[in-house]
Amino acid sequence: MKLELRNIEKSFGEKHVLTGVSFTAEGGKAFGLLGRNGAGKTTSIRILMDVFGADRGDVLLDGAPIDYERVGIGYLPEERGLYPKKKVIDQLVYFAELKGMEHKAAIAACDAWLARLGMTEYRNKRLDTLSKGNQQKIQLVTALAHDPEIVILDEPFSGLDPVNAMLLKDVVREQIGKGKIVLFSSHQMSYIEEFCDSIAIIHQGKVVLHGDLKDIKHSYARDKLTVQSPEADRIRLDFGAAASSMADGSVLLRLASAEQKQETMRALAEKYEIDAMKVFEPSLNDIFVEYASEEAGK
């Protein structure tokens, strides 16, 4: 499957929210939709989900207008949208039926997901008796119980402890492994880097960067090295102004040109005890700041 937003425009009154937004996400891969608050991510997601229409542009699946009657979409919102005073199983089944499932099939699917997430004991409890992390897992069941082809996860790891975050990671990998389109929207860049093959950064209603994350990183000048060594202090002293310390204790070496990296790596290996050495690539956080800062729009 291939999902495309093509030249999407949207205004609310005089305010232009999206201006020609285009990006592509493929089945069996995770896609990261990034942007600062107010950049247009939520509006793009709502148009994708057919909550409201675009003023111009198309939402396509495999080259044709998406058929919302036949294509299932699962959505995990950043803000929880469940009923705190209702029993867990009642509202899970209710939401599954809203998405087209028969009653018995909805019960079976929801119970299976409760078991998968270690939540069976909360089946007949009111939602407001659960912890925030467990409420997040219940919200996840509403997104996945109907086995959608497209899964949209908005800040999915918010409020989860490390154990539950690991459980959610396993679930996400399963969805990707089934060939589904998995779209992340998050400010937690480490999770985007871990899961996403490609990204789009929206800034002031426009896509300012879109493509394969590895290719984007490789497009930066490869004229820096990171070196991990028990002799880090000696390396910094020997390289002087060309060396600096990184947060993890490794040394960042700036080269005069990318062509010097092989020669420099050989020299380092011959002269110092080296634990690890590689070409420095910017983190996704570095890239995001570059493209989504206030200065980027000027």
MOCOR-V483590 format. One record per helix or strand. SS is the DSSP state (@ for helix, = for strand). FROM is the first residue (numbers start at 1). TO is the last residue. If there is no record, write none. Layout:
SS:FROM:TO  SS:FROM:TO
This chain:
=:2:12  =:15:26  =:29:35  @:41:48  =:56:61  =:64:65  =:73:76  =:87:87  @:88:98  @:103:116  @:120:122  =:126:126  @:127:129  @:132:144  =:150:154  @:162:177  =:181:185  @:189:195  =:196:203  =:206:212  @:213:218  =:224:228  @:232:242  =:243:245  =:251:254  @:258:271  =:276:279  @:284:292  @:294:297
